Amino acid sequence: MRFLGIGECADLADLYLRLVAHGHEVKIFIGYPLCRDTLVGLIQRVADWRTELDWIRAVGPDGCVLFENIGLGYGEIQDRLRRDGFNVIGGGAYGTRLENDRAYAQGVLADLGLATAPTFEFSDVEEARRFIERWPARYVLKSNGPDAASFVGRHKAGADVQAVLAAGGKIAASSFVLMEFVEGAEMGVGAYFNGEDFLEPACLDWEHKRFFPGDLGELTGEMGTVVTYSRSKRFFDRTLAKMVPLLRANGYCGYINLNTIVNEAGIWPLEFTCRFGYPGYAILDPLQKTPWADLFRAMLTRSTLMFDTEPGFAVGIVITTPPFPYYRDTLPAPVGLPVLFDGDLSSAELRHIHYGEVALQNGVLVTSGASGYTLVVTGTGETIEAARDAANALADKIVVANSRYRRDIGTRLIEGEFARIEATGLLDP
């Protein structure tokens, strides 16, 4: 097949590399200037994706346009390309609204009969602060838009959220929501939608967003995740499967994830991700027996509603370098550092290395890009503990100057959180 990847930061770097390794043609467009060195020497990059549409059209049904992002008008562009006859993987304008407009998404979920936490939308900081003064409680602050930021309050009267609002900055720069905090285990459910229906099985995931072990420090894009395709049907049917009529009516074709809180009272949906998750897609890769191109073809042709997966769990660890979790335009940090390995890696181990911001320079793999999101390593196993230990063992073999990563991905689940979820009866027997 022939693929044109469109995004700002080459977030699908590992997917592009795997498509090429399987003999497919791939060109990519990278919009963010600080990321344009990513995948140099590894994947053909183009200055203007529009000039490559004839290249995609020339192979008819074997051509596919992959979108990484939902911002910058990409949703509307996806819909227009579909109307023009192109195969497109992406959430379209509807997916953009579901992810970016948090209050709207909560309304959609409530209309479907799901339990939702009280959510209040604001565009004025002082109005939000007065609201907290009048109704003190523990809140989660979330901005709307494609570069959404979040702050999870801990103070029972909301004083810490008030302080963040008063400080200003990105999180309160435009419209935002206050959501009442819901205690429980955070977990997500995701699946591929083909424009008419979901492919199964769906996956379950447990993200680890804090920078430091023990879930301390600032929220990052992601430090690691536990995923599985096993025992997911019951949870999927009670959540994401309810979206079928809406996704079908709005021409959605791509991956979609719903993040939730689970407790003894049930499932509390939080937010949608209407695109590939990073690093989620890479961590799902070792559990997907169906190759990426075959999976995309099945979505575009609607030839099947099932794909092959492995049982058990995968654990992924993001290996980061400075300035992560910030960007080089605000916190300068060097690029071009070699990515080395401690000893020779087996072919099985190599499959569990998923490159992010890297490039090939004089025959040497080096760091690149804007944020220090260097690579992801994965491990698999019948249990979360076995998958975590395999991922940690491989992470120890990666040698990059000043690299930082978490070794406790999945530990909270192992120590009791997964048993708590099982006790709710929301997982398949």
Rosetta blueprint (number, residue, H / E / L):
1 M L
2 R E
3 F E
4 L E
5 G E
6 I E
7 G E
8 E L
9 C L
10 A L
11 D L
12 L L
13 A H
14 D H
15 L H
16 Y H
17 L H
18 R H
19 L H
20 V H
21 A H
22 H L
23 G L
24 H L
25 E E
26 V E
27 K E
28 I E
29 F E
30 I E
31 G L
32 Y L
33 P H
34 L H
35 C H
36 R L
37 D L
38 T L
39 L L
40 V L
41 G L
42 L L
43 I L
44 Q E
45 R E
46 V E
47 A L
48 D L
49 W H
50 R H
51 T H
52 E H
53 L H
54 D H
55 W H
56 I H
57 R H
58 A L
59 V L
60 G H
61 P H
62 D H
63 G E
64 C E
65 V E
66 L E
67 F E
68 E L
69 N L
70 I L
71 G L
72 L L
73 G L
74 Y H
75 G H
76 E H
77 I H
78 Q H
79 D H
80 R H
81 L H
82 R H
83 R H
84 D L
85 G L
86 F L
87 N L
88 V E
89 I E
90 G E
91 G L
92 G H
93 A H
94 Y H
95 G H
96 T H
97 R H
98 L H
99 E H
100 N H
101 D L
102 R H
103 A H
104 Y H
105 A H
106 Q H
107 G H
108 V H
109 L H
110 A H
111 D H
112 L L
113 G L
114 L L
115 A L
116 T L
117 A L
118 P L
119 T E
120 F E
121 E E
122 F E
123 S L
124 D L
125 V H
126 E H
127 E H
128 A H
129 R H
130 R H
131 F H
132 I H
133 E H
134 R H
135 W L
136 P L
137 A L
138 R L
139 Y E
140 V E
141 L E
142 K E
143 S E
144 N L
145 G L
146 P L
147 D L
148 A L
149 A L
150 S E
151 F E
152 V E
153 G L
154 R L
155 H L
156 K L
157 A L
158 G L
159 A H
160 D H
161 V H
162 Q H
163 A H
164 V H
165 L H
166 A H
167 A H
168 G L
169 G L
170 K H
171 I H
172 A H
173 A L
174 S L
175 S L
176 F E
177 V E
178 L E
179 M E
180 E E
181 F L
182 V L
183 E L
184 G L
185 A E
186 E E
187 M E
188 G E
189 V E
190 G E
191 A E
192 Y E
193 F E
194 N L
195 G L
196 E L
197 D L
198 F E
199 L L
200 E E
201 P L
202 A L
203 C E
204 L E
205 D E
206 W E
207 E E
208 H E
209 K E
210 R E
211 F E
212 F E
213 P L
214 G L
215 D L
216 L E
217 G E
218 E E
219 L E
220 T E
221 G E
222 E E
223 M E
224 G E
225 T E
226 V E
227 V E
228 T E
229 Y L
230 S L
231 R L
232 S L
233 K H
234 R H
235 F H
236 F H
237 D H
238 R L
239 T L
240 L H
241 A H
242 K H
243 M H
244 V H
245 P H
246 L H
247 L H
248 R H
249 A H
250 N L
251 G L
252 Y L
253 C E
254 G E
255 Y E
256 I E
257 N E
258 L E
259 N E
260 T E
261 I E
262 V E
263 N E
264 E L
265 A L
266 G E
267 I E
268 W E
269 P E
270 L E
271 E E
272 F E
273 T E
274 C L
275 R L
276 F L
277 G L
278 Y L
279 P L
280 G H
281 Y H
282 A H
283 I H
284 L H
285 D H
286 P H
287 L H
288 Q E
289 K L
290 T L
291 P L
292 W H
293 A H
294 D H
295 L H
296 F H
297 R H
298 A H
299 M H
300 L H
301 T H
302 R L
303 S L
304 T L
305 L L
306 M E
307 F L
308 D L
309 T E
310 E L
311 P L
312 G L
313 F E
314 A E
315 V E
316 G E
317 I E
318 V E
319 I E
320 T E
321 T L
322 P L
323 P L
324 F L
325 P L
326 Y L
327 Y L
328 R L
329 D L
330 T L
331 L L
332 P L
333 A L
334 P L
335 V L
336 G L
337 L L
338 P E
339 V L
340 L E
341 F E
342 D L
343 G L
344 D L
345 L L
346 S L
347 S H
348 A H
349 E H
350 L H
351 R H
352 H L
353 I E
354 H E
355 Y E
356 G L
357 E L
358 V E
359 A E
360 L E
361 Q E
362 N L
363 G L
364 V E
365 L E
366 V E
367 T E
368 S L
369 G L
370 A L
371 S L
372 G L
373 Y E
374 T E
375 L E
376 V E
377 V E
378 T E
379 G E
380 T E
381 G E
382 E L
383 T L
384 I H
385 E H
386 A H
387 A H
388 R H
389 D H
390 A H
391 A H
392 N H
393 A H
394 L H
395 A H
396 D L
397 K L
398 I E
399 V E
400 V L
401 A L
402 N L
403 S L
404 R E
405 Y L
406 R L
407 R L
408 D L
409 I L
410 G L
411 T H
412 R H
413 L H
414 I H
415 E H
416 G H
417 E H
418 F H
419 A H
420 R H
421 I H
422 E H
423 A H
424 T L
425 G L
426 L L
427 L L
428 D L
429 P L
